[in-house]
Amino acid sequence: MDPNATATPVARLQAHPTASQRLDTTWATAVVALLLLAITTRFISGFFESSKPAQDGSRSVPMIPYWIPILGHIPQFSISPQTLLNKARDTYRSGVFALNLGSTTHNIIFSPSMGGSLMNQKHSIANMDSVGKHVMTAVFGYPKSKASMQRYEDALPGLNTCYKHLLSDPGLREMVQNTIDVTRRNIANLVTFSESRVDQVEWERSSNAETIIKANGEQVVEASMMNLIRDFIAANANPSLIGSDFVKNNPEFFLDLWDMDKGFKWLATGLPAWLPIPPIWRAKLARSRAFNAVLAFEEAMEKAVNGDDPGQEWQSFEDVGPVLTQRLTLYRQLNLTMDERAALELSLLWAMNANANMLVFWMLNHIYADKTVLAQLREEIAPFVHAVQPEQLFGVPEPPRIDTFDHEALASKCPLLKSSYIESLRLDAAPWSFRVMQENLVLPASREKDAEKFLLKKGTYAHIAHSIHHTDPAYFDDPEVWRADRHIKREQGDEEVSVNMGTIRPYGGGHSMCKGRAFAQKEALVFTAAFISMWDMEPVGGGAWKMPRYKPATGVYTTSDDVRVWISRREDLPQI
């Protein structure tokens, strides 16, 4: 046999690998190359982007090492942001670190001192104007034309002046008192025990309320707690802002506002509606309906001011709040179009509802979960929010009512209630403040004389991550635990107590501090006091209260959990 008979085919086979072999080799090479690229990127980002000293004694902000070039921390930040941020907080104890998000540098500040200093800088050094304009157009539908944007800039100083009615008396007192008056009329109908949806009020219908007879024979209402609380507050607080006609004429408006809020981040991307992304479709449809509702209100207001008939459905403009009436005057002075006015008012309505309503929901979850705290709060507020059960006349039962409501005392004489409010701001919200660096800025990490100084470079972004500080164990013991009395300060041997925010900054600071913060505090205290004064709540089926899971939102957390509760009238109210 020829010894070369099989040698040639084998040699040829070895010289010409199959397509499968070539594919395997290509994949192996690609994997090795990507692995080497990741390791190299990790080494370079860890070595060259570490904090380095400058001649003036400051240091560059340390960049967290990353594995993927260009994308940087985007994958980690998208998948598990809180894990990434908390780990960085515990590693970089000076109070600041940086992330690479798509080749842009984002300085994350969690030092209270450094954050406060940055928020108080002049606009020429650090501002968020470009972001504000983008949000107005992308989220709230403000027209993008050059003329419209110029009118927006011209209106900003006047709009800020209008906010005085939300920050100080007499405007603040008037709005709070109007809210209390409406709430006192409706709090007895938080649930009506009506079996027919037709006979229920709108906040019952949105919460899928149904009357239930418990095993012991007690009649209760089962409802979805978040929808019930959120929508009750919206229906009873907003007449003091935009008037009773708007709330009555647009019963679906706030449902659209919640859908807008769910899709806020999608709207902010500016992505077109034709993309196959359902959250964008839903958010844009909701925004369109909400926008048109506000547009109709603006057109009716203009007619009324001009002496024309705004229509049968718009006959009570006298109860529109001072903020909006003053804004209308400003709009007319600057010749803002109806679409421009509608976008501005839609942004105001979102700001006044998206966070405050949800905060009360979280407060009530914590309070009803702890029967001791619930009893203490009821005792504390009883002299100022006096709920009573009228005596039955001629065998006809009368619902309980609140006959006195001192909202000033809730803030000044109810330390446990106020501390509970601050504690929910600390734990149940994830606020951030944002700035674009217009100039280089050196900031100390703390107020100590020899504190490290860090350089925030021009062209980078700075985020004051209040939520990272709010859960920092260096400042708060057991930071993940909600404690009602955490913020009550008692001097030794002194019966007087004080309650304050301390280093908590839920409303931001500086020029962009939340303009509705004073009303938001009053609103949270008023509604929390009203609910716990009149109603008992327990989980469906009884047993221990299970806290719903957090879901990130634009400020205060929301949740995807349907918290079903049994609601019943308090039985221990004083008889009159």
Secondary structure as GFF3:
##gff-version 3
##sequence-region A 1 576
A	DSSP	alpha_helix	7	15	.	.	.	ID=ss1
A	DSSP	alpha_helix	19	48	.	.	.	ID=ss2
A	DSSP	beta_strand	59	60	.	.	.	ID=ss3
A	DSSP	alpha_helix	74	79	.	.	.	ID=ss4
A	DSSP	alpha_helix	81	91	.	.	.	ID=ss5
A	DSSP	beta_strand	96	101	.	.	.	ID=ss6
A	DSSP	beta_strand	104	109	.	.	.	ID=ss7
A	DSSP	alpha_helix	112	119	.	.	.	ID=ss8
A	DSSP	beta_strand	126	127	.	.	.	ID=ss9
A	DSSP	alpha_helix	129	138	.	.	.	ID=ss10
A	DSSP	alpha_helix	146	162	.	.	.	ID=ss11
A	DSSP	alpha_helix	164	167	.	.	.	ID=ss12
A	DSSP	alpha_helix	171	186	.	.	.	ID=ss13
A	DSSP	three_ten_helix	187	189	.	.	.	ID=ss14
A	DSSP	three_ten_helix	197	199	.	.	.	ID=ss15
A	DSSP	alpha_helix	202	206	.	.	.	ID=ss16
A	DSSP	beta_strand	210	213	.	.	.	ID=ss17
A	DSSP	beta_strand	219	224	.	.	.	ID=ss18
A	DSSP	alpha_helix	225	237	.	.	.	ID=ss19
A	DSSP	alpha_helix	239	242	.	.	.	ID=ss20
A	DSSP	alpha_helix	244	249	.	.	.	ID=ss21
A	DSSP	alpha_helix	253	262	.	.	.	ID=ss22
A	DSSP	alpha_helix	264	268	.	.	.	ID=ss23
A	DSSP	alpha_helix	278	305	.	.	.	ID=ss24
A	DSSP	three_ten_helix	317	319	.	.	.	ID=ss25
A	DSSP	alpha_helix	322	334	.	.	.	ID=ss26
A	DSSP	alpha_helix	338	353	.	.	.	ID=ss27
A	DSSP	alpha_helix	356	369	.	.	.	ID=ss28
A	DSSP	alpha_helix	371	381	.	.	.	ID=ss29
A	DSSP	beta_strand	385	388	.	.	.	ID=ss30
A	DSSP	beta_strand	401	405	.	.	.	ID=ss31
A	DSSP	alpha_helix	407	412	.	.	.	ID=ss32
A	DSSP	alpha_helix	415	427	.	.	.	ID=ss33
A	DSSP	beta_strand	432	437	.	.	.	ID=ss34
A	DSSP	beta_strand	441	444	.	.	.	ID=ss35
A	DSSP	beta_strand	453	456	.	.	.	ID=ss36
A	DSSP	beta_strand	461	465	.	.	.	ID=ss37
A	DSSP	alpha_helix	466	470	.	.	.	ID=ss38
A	DSSP	beta_strand	488	490	.	.	.	ID=ss39
A	DSSP	beta_strand	497	499	.	.	.	ID=ss40
A	DSSP	three_ten_helix	510	512	.	.	.	ID=ss41
A	DSSP	alpha_helix	517	534	.	.	.	ID=ss42
A	DSSP	beta_strand	535	539	.	.	.	ID=ss43
A	DSSP	beta_strand	564	569	.	.	.	ID=ss44
###
